[in-house]
């Protein structure tokens, strides 16, 4: 089935190594998807030459850039001509179908919420991450947008995460777990206990509490928590994965004999690392805003940028926002 043509606004200045890694990432995404059009947002000297050399790229000029260490909401208000804000304005005005940036997560969320707006009925947008697992990928949310939550927020996160798993990951009946310190309904904080009771009544596919060790094991398709806990859990898994792969490499190259033996395992280890690479899923979707917004790692390279653009196009083509809006409306949680 042919893909419909979609236009993705891409932040040329988003990321630790922007624009050097963004431009080849855009080029790779365009090569992989002949129906993709990109509005490249950034300074004239960056976006104009690239657009002139690429037929399906339109320059979208932005004279300002929001740095990673700036206060997100203040920066969005004080820099209306920043690449993040200009990209979100294109989304709001309908000249782009989705927005992707590997820039400041907080600024992307603030601009998306203030400029694009929330889906009707959504109390708070949430950032989701697709965590690779041997059994199946797991949608973990919130991973940083909302440090303090109410039970009804977690219920909506569950509904939005399930919509993402169903629409984008193709899981027909997503199972949903609530991250807690034990499986019993009486465990955890007052927030967790109240959320458990509400989710049991309102969330289809709710399987109860899951623990941290259950996330990489793939015990549920969707795992829900507040943004503070989710961010800590995600960063812990990312750090542990990096350390483990480094330790494996060190152990396998510590002597000449081990190095020779490692040659036999090089390909399966490389394949395993590729399967467990979160960048393969194209960044973190901001769920609950009126148009698709995806946020990449600041350390993203060209491959991760290309994956993020592809994921943005997929969210448009699969009508992710419509699915979220329908589920939120049907839930009656507001």
Secondary structure, DSSP 8 states (H G I E B T S, - for coil): -----EEEEEETT-STTTTHHHHHHHHHHHHH-TTEEEEEEE-HHHHHHHHHH-TTEEEEE--B---TTS-HHHHHHH-TTBHHHHHHHHHHHTS-SEEEE-S-HHHHHHHIIIII-B-TT-SS-EEEEEE--SS--EEEE-SSS-SS--HHHHHHHHHHHHHHHHHTS--TT--EEEE-SSSSTT-S-HHHHHHHHHHHHH-TTEEEEE-HHHHHHT--SEEE--HHHHHHHHHHHHHHHHHHHHHHHHHHTSSHHHHHHHHHHHHHHHHHHHHT-GGGG-SEEEETBSSEEEE--TT--HHHHHHHHHHHHHHHHTTHHHHHHHHHHHHT--
